[in-house]
Amino acid sequence: QVQLVESGGGLVQAGDSLRLSCAATGRTLSSYVMGWFRQAPGKEREFIARISASGGITNYADSVKGRFAISRDNAKNTVYLQMSSLKPEDTAVYYCAARFVYANEYNYWGQGTQVSVSS
């Protein structure tokens, strides 16, 4: 079992930056692809970014490409999402998730952290 706990959310103004963290316990994350997702009120959960187990490959949704950066520190069992140039439409609950490298779907999810961006 992997337990994921997100932190770092908050209320910021448009144009500000935030860094979210996702700390894992239970198992080492070095065998897991890690992803960030978000869900805004009244909308479906959407993919934001993912990073390979080694950290060498990253992918982003078009809506955040160039503004957000995902990274990981396997020694600390932690994944990060650096968010810059935040917009009001980035307001959502942000979730991290872990997918075993040989699995087809994300197996473990955190409880989420709220990010609110005012205009």
Residue pairs with C-beta under 8 A, 6 or more apart in sequence:
1 26
1 27
1 108
2 24
2 25
2 26
2 27
2 29
2 32
2 98
2 107
2 108
3 24
3 25
3 26
3 108
4 22
4 23
4 24
4 96
4 97
4 98
4 108
4 109
4 110
5 22
5 23
5 24
5 25
5 110
5 111
6 20
6 21
6 22
6 94
6 95
6 96
6 110
6 111
6 112
6 113
7 20
7 21
7 22
7 23
7 113
8 18
8 19
8 20
8 21
8 113
9 18
9 20
9 94
9 113
9 114
9 115
9 116
10 18
10 114
10 115
10 116
11 116
11 117
11 118
12 18
12 86
12 115
12 116
12 117
12 118
13 86
13 117
13 118
13 119
14 86
14 87
14 88
14 117
14 118
14 119
15 85
15 86
16 86
16 117
17 82
17 83
17 84
17 85
17 86
18 83
18 86
18 115
19 80
19 81
19 82
19 83
20 36
20 80
20 81
20 83
20 94
20 96
20 113
20 115
21 78
21 79
21 80
22 34
22 36
22 78
22 79
22 80
22 81
22 96
22 110
23 76
23 77
23 78
24 77
24 78
24 79
24 98
25 77
28 74
28 77
29 53
29 72
29 74
29 77
29 78
29 79
29 98
30 53
30 74
31 53
31 100
31 101
32 53
32 98
32 99
32 100
32 101
33 50
33 51
33 52
33 53
33 98
33 99
33 100
33 101
34 50
34 51
34 70
34 72
34 79
34 96
34 97
34 98
34 99
35 47
35 48
35 49
35 50
35 51
35 96
35 97
35 98
35 99
35 106
36 48
36 49
36 50
36 68
36 70
36 79
36 81
36 94
36 95
36 96
36 97
37 45
37 46
37 47
37 48
37 94
37 95
37 96
37 97
38 45
38 46
38 48
38 90
38 92
38 93
38 94
38 95
38 115
39 45
39 46
39 92
39 93
39 95
39 112
40 89
40 91
40 92
40 93
43 92
45 95
46 61
46 63
47 61
48 60
48 61
48 63
48 64
48 68
48 81
48 94
49 58
49 59
49 60
49 61
49 64
49 68
49 69
49 70
49 81
50 58
50 59
50 70
51 57
51 58
51 70
51 71
51 72
51 79
52 58
53 101
55 71
55 72
55 74
58 69
58 70
60 68
60 70
63 89
64 83
64 90
67 83
67 84
67 85
67 86
68 81
68 82
68 83
68 84
69 81
69 82
69 84
70 79
70 80
70 81
70 82
71 79
71 80
71 82
72 78
72 79
72 80
73 79
73 80
79 96
81 94
81 96
83 90
83 115
86 115
86 117
87 117
88 117
88 118
88 119
89 117
90 115
90 117
91 115
91 116
91 117
92 114
92 115
93 112
93 113
93 114
93 115
94 112
94 113
94 114
94 115
95 109
95 110
95 111
95 112
96 109
96 110
97 106
97 108
97 109
97 110
98 106
98 107
98 108
99 105
99 106
99 107
100 107
